[in-house]
Amino acid sequence: MTVPRFAPLLGLAFAACFELPEPTHHGAHVVIAADPGFELCGGTHAHMDAFVAALSAEFGLTPPTGDDRFTFYLLDADELHERNICPDEAAACASNGNSYNPYAPLDHELVHNVAGPLGDPLPLFSEGLAEAFEGLGDAAPETGGRSFLPIRDLVGLTTGVQLIRAGGYSTAGAFTTYLIRRHGLDAYLRLYAAVGPLETARGLDDLFREELGVSLDDSISAFELTMARCTRQEGDAKLLECAAPELEWSGGRLLHHRSLGCDQDDAVGPYSQGSAVVFHTVTVPADGDYVVTVIGDDPRSRVDLQPCSICRDEGVGVAAGEPPRTVALAAGRHSLRLHGPASIRTSVGVGIEPVDAPVHMP
């Protein structure tokens, strides 16, 4: 979440009592300052740099370099709220180019850092933007529709804490996804910049008409009609996930098997549940039913497939040890994520092929 613009002044008082760590990792766009005891997976810092670069390009901004780089503080979770300006209700927060986090990566907060120059709107928009662009992380694919809160109930909330207490983050992200799909990112960012931190509902309606050519009420009605079955993963921009290295098919099937360890250069994490994730993409050649088989030497290992389309097709997750799963896959590019525990070296394999040709894993 973001914190108010005056919050950095409060941070000086906290810093007098609790020191923040010195930088431990220096990247092109992100500096990491970690408490002792944190061990990042081999690809985590590169992932964060790549995320900032990709998101900056998406928003038409120049990623920070040199002294302007973002500082990602990685702090002991038990002391997180005592050593920074995050409200107690927030798992992490960002302000003025810094973010304060209990694990890495946490790209939601980097979205706030990147979006800082674009404006300081109501949390419906600032948190909505972070939700819509934060990536898939290590979360398993969702299935089925979501229930959303009434947008009108969220318009009057002026702090991220209020939005947290209302349970409105997911709704805010879905509303942002809808507005971008309907009107385009440039129009949405113009609206984002125009909305003030204390904007009234009437003022917001005026801005919707001016920037998007439609009323707030009409936008809400269309959102409720079109987004009911869009899961969070479907609605996410998936900037890095869908730009990851592609795995190739051979002989009408895709087979991939590898070791997975936190120390590997392409492993990202540890995430909040102690997992390491490797990102790939795969292009499904045609609509149809496919058999997905996952093997691994640890029950925590799994493989997730998520279409790169926005709010069109659901993803699927299969854990090691589960029977082969027959799933309907849409043609086109998919994110394929390999998961394993960050604490040990494991192996995981995945096979994908049409139902009429059962997979034979090596």
Beta strands, then each sheet from edge to edge (+ up, - down):
strand 1: 25-26
strand 2: 30-34
strand 3: 70-74
strand 4: 93-95
strand 5: 98-101
strand 6: 254-260
strand 7: 275-284
strand 8: 288-296
strand 9: 302-307
strand 10: 316-319
strand 11: 325-329
strand 12: 332-341
strand 13: 346-354
sheet 1: 1+ 2- 3- 5- 4+
sheet 2: 6+ 13- 8+ 11-
sheet 3: 7+ 12- 9+ 10-
end
